[in-house]
Amino acid sequence: NIALDLQNQGKTEKAMKVFQHAVALDPSHADILTAFGEFLEWHVKDIVKADHLYHVALEHSPEHGRALENRQRTGPIVEEIDQ
């Protein structure tokens, strides 16, 4: 995955563009949505957008393991932020 390689090289802006492009090409691909969510959560520190992407991934693939695990972690945090 090019975006993950860029992320690992510390090229955050380029990775962001690649992830955005990948989601635009296939907005229902649970693996892409989850990986982009993880990128946003850990590298951009945007837990709200990350949680949204995990949610969307689960809408398309309800048993996606990583998305489920991530959503269980981020969901309560985002709910607390929204209060």
C-alpha positions as CSV (number, residue, x, y, z in Angstrom):
1,N,0.0,0.0,0.0
2,I,1.6,3.2,-1.2
3,A,-0.1,5.4,1.5
4,L,1.1,3.1,4.3
5,D,4.7,3.3,2.9
6,L,4.5,7.0,2.7
7,Q,3.1,7.1,6.3
8,N,6.0,4.9,7.5
9,Q,8.5,7.3,5.8
10,G,7.0,10.2,7.7
11,K,5.5,11.8,4.5
12,T,2.2,12.6,6.2
13,E,0.8,15.0,3.6
14,K,1.6,12.7,0.7
15,A,0.0,9.8,2.5
16,M,-3.1,11.9,3.2
17,K,-3.5,12.6,-0.5
18,V,-3.1,9.0,-1.4
19,F,-5.6,7.9,1.2
20,Q,-8.1,10.5,0.0
21,H,-7.6,9.4,-3.6
22,A,-8.1,5.7,-2.6
23,V,-11.3,6.5,-0.8
24,A,-12.6,8.5,-3.7
25,L,-11.9,5.6,-6.0
26,D,-13.6,3.0,-3.8
27,P,-15.6,4.6,-1.0
28,S,-17.0,1.3,0.2
29,H,-13.7,-0.6,0.6
30,A,-13.5,-1.4,4.3
31,D,-9.8,-2.0,4.4
32,I,-9.1,1.4,2.8
33,L,-11.5,3.1,5.1
34,T,-10.0,1.4,8.2
35,A,-6.4,2.1,7.2
36,F,-7.3,5.8,6.5
37,G,-9.0,6.0,9.8
38,E,-6.0,4.6,11.6
39,F,-3.8,7.1,9.8
40,L,-6.1,10.0,10.8
41,E,-6.3,8.7,14.4
42,W,-2.6,8.1,15.0
43,H,-0.8,10.5,12.7
44,V,-3.2,13.4,12.3
45,K,-4.8,13.0,15.7
46,D,-8.3,13.4,14.3
47,I,-10.2,10.8,16.3
48,V,-13.6,12.1,15.2
49,K,-12.9,11.6,11.5
50,A,-11.2,8.3,12.2
51,D,-14.3,7.1,14.1
52,H,-16.5,8.2,11.2
53,L,-14.4,6.1,8.8
54,Y,-14.5,3.1,11.0
55,H,-18.3,3.5,11.2
56,V,-18.5,3.7,7.4
57,A,-16.3,0.7,7.0
58,L,-18.6,-1.3,9.3
59,E,-21.6,-0.2,7.3
60,H,-20.1,-1.9,4.3
61,S,-18.4,-4.8,6.1
62,P,-20.1,-5.3,9.5
63,E,-17.7,-8.0,10.6
64,H,-14.5,-6.2,9.6
65,G,-12.2,-7.1,12.6
66,R,-9.9,-4.0,12.7
67,A,-12.8,-1.6,12.1
68,L,-14.7,-3.2,14.9
69,E,-11.8,-3.1,17.3
70,N,-11.0,0.5,16.4
71,R,-14.7,1.6,16.6
72,Q,-15.0,0.0,20.0
73,R,-12.0,2.2,21.1
74,T,-12.9,5.4,19.5
75,G,-16.7,5.4,19.7
76,P,-17.0,6.1,23.4
77,I,-14.3,8.9,23.2
78,V,-16.2,10.6,20.3
79,E,-19.5,10.2,22.2
80,E,-17.9,12.0,25.2
81,I,-16.6,14.7,22.9
82,D,-20.1,15.3,21.5
83,Q,-21.7,15.8,24.9
